[in-house]
Structure formats: structure tokens, C-alpha cells
């Protein structure tokens, strides 16, 4: 597998918080096309790590390689062409005055010719389902719609790695579901795209390829979701919860039915149980 | 707050569809026309009347109610009274022999008709200017005004002035006006629920209660700007870099026609101005036409 992102011994401290290190010696790598979720309680350094990965903050020590390129001031153009971030607040990342001009903002920055730009704007507006709103201004849109525009704006850049920094945290439940579906669709559409999702949503983490749990700026656990969440006590000890499906599976296991590890959704679980019932009959 | 004076209303009239650059030019041109010297008061009022007529026609085409300007700007009347006091009661000029007395007080202090006329004249100019600006802002999307501005700033680019930064700042400011208005409403409601009264009390008390709105608003402005700059950075914004533009302004035939109309109107007004200042007989023609003694 091709390593698209490599983090080596990353350290970071905010100027305002002297003595308290926000990121402590973090190392990990992400493969191309992988869907990684970063979870952790408030103040665990998740968002800081996202900003470091996209070189919006400069680490005190340690190295980040994006697509084989070392992240530093000199390579900033290359970094911007490989990695992008969708932030939490839909209002504060809507730069254009209309949906189309916002999607085009990043393309304008890259000096892409206008004809190509129109083509890309239409393509990605379609992909996120905002093609009917191209002329709308942000105050006419809901939070979920604005967030979809932000996603289109990032995807239109044709990046290698996209980071969602709690992109669903400020949305209503419907908006959250929309964005989750969009992520799945996007991954189907473009299997080479690497997703790093920073989230509070344990359920989302359970469905990803890999989970990295941060605690006080350090990597606490890392691995496949079914393995990471296995030790319930350990997860609960750092103030996180385990996914609902897993709880259900644990309860079912007490009854003597062992559900296989790769069943990770409610639908999958009910299918499995129905299958079991059929066998018995 | 939905019906703010001069707020852009997205109708689809010919005025709305005109090129913003042209509208900008016409605005400035017609504003200058308001301020050209047209000789005596009779001439001035006739010329401004014609201009008012043109403006009213444009407003009707653009679906703006011409009367709405009076109802939406109540402070205009305060200004009118203020002007009246200044121009009527404050003696104008040293040479009063050519003025027409209106009221002569027993102590010899005289009020002249000219004071009243001057008030009307200044007031009319102001209203016409307001109407013109209103036409521009309510028929042109804020962003289009920015594009027009960017185009007019082009000469500054030649001397390496970063005009794109200026227009980016303006467009971001315009973009965040509705967001911040929304925010201020929220803060006001939040503070009201904590017992702040924005409506009653003396001015000193009102100012105090306004600070409970201003400070949270400023704080949130700063945090927003930090996030915005991160988002712009993440999408590769480089203020000094070369950028292409998604939106381009096209000059249509209708814009060309309107440009000619504007230039025609301009030249007519300039002629009227030149005529009244260089040809002293202008007064007599007016007398002949309307049978009035020109001031």
C-alpha cells in the first residue's frame, strides 16, 4: 500500500499555553484511499492535529510527509495541492458570495482557466447535490447545505487527502446523516481519495477503516475499529463511549450468540440475527 | 431587518441586468449632474426637475417605489428643518441688495426668499443623490459592485498596487454583513433574556446596554476571522499570487445603449450648465416661456 501521509514524532505547543504540550510525540501513517477517524474527548488535541497535518500550524518538532513531500514553508504550494480541510463552522468557511463562487474560490487561487472552472464547479455541485442552488447566497442555505458546499469546494481541488475537522458537529441530525452518506458516496466515486475524519461520533468511527484515539495529545489506541473498541473498560476510562452496535453485540454475546467482528451496522446485525433464526427453523 | 433601505432585491428588470460597471459610471455621472451650476434658481429647479423625472422613470422601471424613500428615511425631514433654519435665518452673502425680502422684522433683520429656495435646492440635490444610490444598491448585488470596483481600480494595478486584496476585503466584508446581523440579533435576544433593556432609559443607560451587545459581537468577529483565514489558507489563498476569476463581466448591447443614453443625458445637462453661465439672456427665455420673474 502506498503511504500518502506519514507523521513522525510530531510535537506541538501553543504559545499561549506554555508548559502544556498539545501534541506529544505523535507518529502514524495513512495509506492511500484509507478512511481514518481520529477521536478523543475535548481538548485531546484532535483539531490541532488536523491543522498541523494541513500545515495551517507549524510543528515545533517532528516531520510530516504528504504524498512524499516534507511539509515546510518552501513546499506550501505542493501541500495545498495535496491536502485540504473542511472545518466545523459552516458560516466561517463560506468565502464566496454565492454557492458557485464559493466552490470556485479554491480553483481561482490555483489560477485554473475559467472554462475548466465552470466544468468543475458544476461537476462537484452535482456530486454534493447542490446543483439547484448555484446562485444562492449563504444566508439562504441551511447549515448542512453550506457544509456540502464547503465539501464541494475542497473536493473540486482534486486533493489526495481530505480532512473533516468535526465537519458535522454543528449540524442537525438530518444534516449529519446527509454528510455521512456523502462521505460514503465520495469514497465509492473516488477510491483513491484518503479521508481523515476528526469526530466525536463514535458510530462514525466504528464504520471507518481505522481508528486513532487521542488522549491528552498522545495516541492512546490505534487500529481497526472492531479491535480498538474491544476493550470497553479502556475506552470508558478516557471518557469515551463504545458504539451502540458493539454494546448490542456484547449484550447478545452474553446470551451465547457470538456475532462476527465484521458486522458493524444495525442493518448488518439484524441480517445476521435473521439468518441465525432461519437456520434454527 | 428584511426591508432595509437600499437593500438589494433580486428582480429581473433591465436595470438589474445592466453591467455593474456601467451602473457605477452612470451613478457618478448623474451625481455630478446634480451639482453642476445651472445659473439662477429658476434654471436650477427646472434642470433638477428634469433629472428627478429621469430618476423616477428609472425607479419605476427597476420596480422601486419612488415614494418609499420618504417613508424609509424619516431623518430626512429633520435634516430639511435643519437646513431651513441655517439658510433662512443665517444671513447669506454681504450684498443683500439683489435679494428678495420675505419678512422684515421691526429691528431691520430680514429673511429672504432666497434662503427658502436654497434650502429646497440643497434638499432636492440630496434627495436625488440618495435616489441614485438607492437605485444602484437595490438593483446590483453587492458582489457585482465589488467586481465593478475591481475593474475601475485597474489603473492602480499598473503601479503594483494590490487591488485584488482591497476587493477581497470588501467582498468578505459584504459577505459577512448578513451573518453578523444575524449574530447581533442572537446576542441581543440572549442579553434581553438576561435582563438587558435596549429600548428604555436615558441615553447614558442605552449606551451602557449597547456595550453588552458590542463586546460579544466584536469577540465573535475576531474568532470568526481567525477561522475564516484558516479556511482561506486551507484552500490555497495567496493574496499576492496570480488568481483567475470565476465571474467575468460581459458588456452587452443593452449596456452600450445605456452608456449612450447616459452620455446623452450628461451632455444635455452640461449644455444647460454652459448655456446658463455663458448666456445671460437665459433668464429672459424662461420669462418668455413660463411668464415668471426669474430669481
Interface residues (C-beta under 8 A of the other chain):
Chain A: X51 X54 X56 X77 X80 X81 X84 X85 X87 X89 X91 X92 X93 X94 X95 X96 X97 X98 X100 X101 X104 X105 X106 X107 X108 X109 X110 X111 X112 X113 X114 X117 X118 X121 X137 X138 X139 X150 X153 X154 X157
Chain B: X141 X142 X143 X171 X172 X174 X175 X178 X179 X182 X224 X227 X228 X230 X231 X232 X233 X234 X235 X236 X237 X238 X241 X242 X243 X244 X245 X246 X247 X248
